[in-house]
Amino acid sequence: MEWGRIPTNPVRDVRKPTVRRERSVRPLSPEQVEALRRELDPVSASYAGVLAYAGPRPGEGLRLLWRDVGERTLLFDVTRRSTRT
């Protein structure tokens, strides 16, 4: 339709089925996060804190650079490719 090859969109009125989660997300409490962080080395503890408190996906957290850390904000650049393996 966008290229002018057909006059109308044949799937315009088709509704996408809803997907139900099989598992619910149960975030850790701050007490549980801090207990976990105490058991980790400093770098891993920092990463766990970012994941737990800022809520990025793991891949977004891995792409976080120091220049993305502000005084009160974090910038998660989803267009940046990770250099880590």
C-alpha positions as CSV (number, residue, x, y, z in Angstrom):
1,M,0.0,0.0,0.0
2,E,2.8,2.4,0.8
3,W,4.4,1.8,-2.6
4,G,1.0,2.2,-4.4
5,R,0.9,-1.5,-5.4
6,I,-2.4,-2.2,-3.7
7,P,-5.3,0.3,-3.0
8,T,-6.0,-0.6,0.7
9,N,-4.3,-2.3,3.6
10,P,-5.9,-5.8,3.7
11,V,-4.9,-6.4,7.4
12,R,-5.9,-3.0,8.7
13,D,-8.9,-4.4,10.7
14,V,-7.1,-7.5,12.0
15,R,-6.4,-7.3,15.7
16,K,-3.1,-8.6,17.1
17,P,-3.8,-11.3,19.8
18,T,-2.9,-10.4,23.3
19,V,0.0,-12.2,24.8
20,R,-0.3,-13.2,28.4
21,R,2.8,-13.6,30.6
22,E,3.3,-17.1,32.0
23,R,5.3,-15.7,34.9
24,S,4.7,-12.5,36.8
25,V,7.6,-10.2,37.5
26,R,8.4,-10.0,41.2
27,P,11.0,-7.4,41.8
28,L,13.3,-7.7,44.8
29,S,12.8,-5.5,47.8
30,P,15.5,-2.9,48.6
31,E,16.5,-5.0,51.5
32,Q,17.0,-8.1,49.3
33,V,18.9,-6.0,46.7
34,E,21.3,-4.7,49.4
35,A,21.8,-8.1,50.8
36,L,22.7,-9.4,47.4
37,R,25.0,-6.4,46.7
38,R,26.9,-7.1,50.0
39,E,27.9,-10.5,48.7
40,L,29.3,-9.2,45.4
41,D,32.6,-7.6,44.4
42,P,32.3,-3.7,44.0
43,V,31.9,-3.8,40.2
44,S,29.2,-6.5,40.3
45,A,27.5,-4.7,43.2
46,S,27.3,-1.5,41.2
47,Y,25.9,-3.3,38.2
48,A,23.3,-5.1,40.4
49,G,22.3,-1.8,41.9
50,V,21.8,-0.2,38.5
51,L,19.8,-3.1,37.3
52,A,17.7,-3.2,40.4
53,Y,17.1,0.5,41.0
54,A,17.1,2.0,37.5
55,G,15.4,-0.9,35.8
56,P,17.2,-1.3,32.4
57,R,17.3,-4.6,30.5
58,P,20.7,-6.3,31.2
59,G,22.0,-5.4,27.7
60,E,21.2,-1.7,28.3
61,G,23.0,-1.9,31.6
62,L,26.1,-3.4,29.9
63,R,26.2,-0.5,27.4
64,L,26.2,2.1,30.1
65,L,29.3,4.3,30.1
66,W,30.6,6.8,32.6
67,R,29.6,9.7,30.3
68,D,26.0,8.4,30.6
69,V,25.9,8.9,34.3
70,G,24.6,12.3,35.4
71,E,24.2,13.7,38.9
72,R,20.6,12.5,39.1
73,T,20.1,10.7,35.8
74,L,21.3,7.8,33.7
75,L,21.1,7.8,29.9
76,F,20.6,4.4,28.4
77,D,21.6,4.7,24.7
78,V,19.8,1.8,23.0
79,T,21.5,2.6,19.7
80,R,25.0,2.0,21.1
81,R,26.4,-1.5,20.5
82,S,28.1,-3.2,23.3
83,T,31.9,-3.7,23.1
84,R,31.8,-6.4,25.7
85,T,31.3,-10.0,25.0
